Amino acid sequence: MTEQFSFRLLAKDGAARRGLVSTPRGDIRTPAFMPVGTAATVKAMFPQDVRATGADIVLGNVYHLMLRPGAERIAALGGLHKFMNWPHPILTDSGGFQVMSLSKLRKLNEEGVAFQSHIDGSRHMLTPERSMEIQRLLDSDIHMQFDECVRLPCTDAEAERAMRLSLRWAERSRKAFGDARGKALFGIVQGGASPPLRIESAKALAAMDFHGLAIGGLAVGEPQDVMLAMLDIVIPHLPEEKPRYLMGVGTPDDIVQSVLRGVDMFDCVMPTRAGRHGLAYTRFGRVNLRNARHADDAAPLDEGAACASARDYSRAYLHHLVKAQEILGMMLLTEINVAYYQELMAGLREAIEQGRLADFIVQTKEGWARGEA
Ligand SMILES: NCc1cc(CSc2ccccc2)c2nc(N)[nH]c(=O)c2c1
């Protein structure tokens, strides 16, 4: 444990990095996958089970928590860690992305975003300053700057407008954050699919005093090759000594390809959302448990999996639970998926340490290629 936030680079294998983020609430082994806990819960999982999958950190969300139950209420109850019984690190998103994708009747200007709650229509305003205040009230360990993320495809003019606004909001977020002891603030690179805009954003943020840098505005509808091309453009302009977080990414293959290019931290709703819809992520690719072909299959999902739930239940039983829309089906498949993502990250970390990342990726992809196991 440490009083301050720090990042240590432990090993490299090409552009890929094995590192350690240290916070007062614990360490985060990188490359890291951060399960999403939007409404103060990783949906359908007990916190201790999330921890048992190997997760070092979970994510929270300004947008959802400010609307319900309210940031001041969570602060009065002792902060988000106590509220959700997760004593380990928490990273909170700043709310801008969710406002633009979830809220109603929103009005964006230089000051911030005025919007109506998608829950009860109540009116709210988010600014860089209010977002920092909410993240402080939640007592999260890693705060994100308030930014504007544009959907792709978009015009260069639109990408430039949003990127420059996000840079001005980065300055305001940094100023409002101050020097909150033991906390970290990450900047967010924007710029759409425009190389010069991405480079300008990365350089400007690298020159500011952020603890880490996120790459936003990707995995917003563009093909994987466009996303990876943007990483190849941006990463050379990010400081080696700070962690890099690719926001909202992604599939297991997205993560492997991005680790290869030097990304350290990931989050994605895929493992949890897929689990609630009967889809399992395994070492042998995705398995759709809704498919009738599993109805009589007594074999488990993967008898070699690290996660007991992937070994202890038959595909027939999982198929039954999913078809019957039983709550246990969502719980088991969510745990299996989050555990698979953590097993993949552990494999990537070890492979980088041992300088055998290329071989690990070949073996991993061979496993996936066995198709719908
Ligand atoms: N990949 C799309 C994506 C996702 C998120 C959300 S990541 C997240 C989700 C829930 C909780 C914590 C973080 C983003 N957040 C911000 N602030 N900016 C982006 O450009 C962006 C792009």
The ligand as a Gaussian input file, in Angstrom:
#p B3LYP/6-31G(d) Opt

LIG

0 1
 N      -15.209000       3.176000     -25.978000
 C      -16.130000       4.204000     -25.862000
 C      -15.968000       5.068000     -24.674000
 C      -16.443000       4.645000     -23.422000
 C      -16.354000       5.482000     -22.340000
 C      -16.875000       4.997000     -21.009000
 S      -15.617000       4.087000     -20.144000
 C      -16.378000       3.789000     -18.628000
 C      -17.658000       3.268000     -18.548000
 C      -18.239000       3.041000     -17.304000
 C      -17.538000       3.351000     -16.151000
 C      -16.253000       3.864000     -16.242000
 C      -15.659000       4.088000     -17.481000
 C      -15.800000       6.780000     -22.474000
 N      -15.740000       7.631000     -21.395000
 C      -15.225000       8.872000     -21.577000
 N      -15.178000       9.718000     -20.515000
 N      -14.760000       9.318000     -22.771000
 C      -14.774000       8.525000     -23.872000
 O      -14.325000       8.963000     -24.954000
 C      -15.320000       7.205000     -23.747000
 C      -15.401000       6.329000     -24.844000

